[in-house]
Amino acid sequence: MSVALPERRRLPLVARLAPDHPAYELILAAHDAAIAAGSPGYSDPLTGYFVFTAAEHWQRGTCCNSGCRHCPYAAGPRGPSGREVSR
């Protein structure tokens, strides 16, 4: 995708990563570090599973409908404040 990932789309959907999740800040830090490093994803700090970043999904250009934690295409409240974010 030629358009850069909007900053507001980096935040995970509340339904997929609740702000009160015990590792919320740790997960966001791992996500942001992966984006800064240009990595396609990161190792989840709790499970060790590989998780794609919002930037990697954005580069793909479409939603895969797999319920990804950092999907930049899905609609709904995002981030710690739980506000709705438009594209």
Secondary structure, 3 states (H helix, E strand, C coil): CCCCCCHHHHCCECCCCCCCCCCHHHHHHHHHHHHHHCCCEEECCCCCCEEECHHHHHHHCCCCCCCCCCCCCCCCEECCCCEECCC
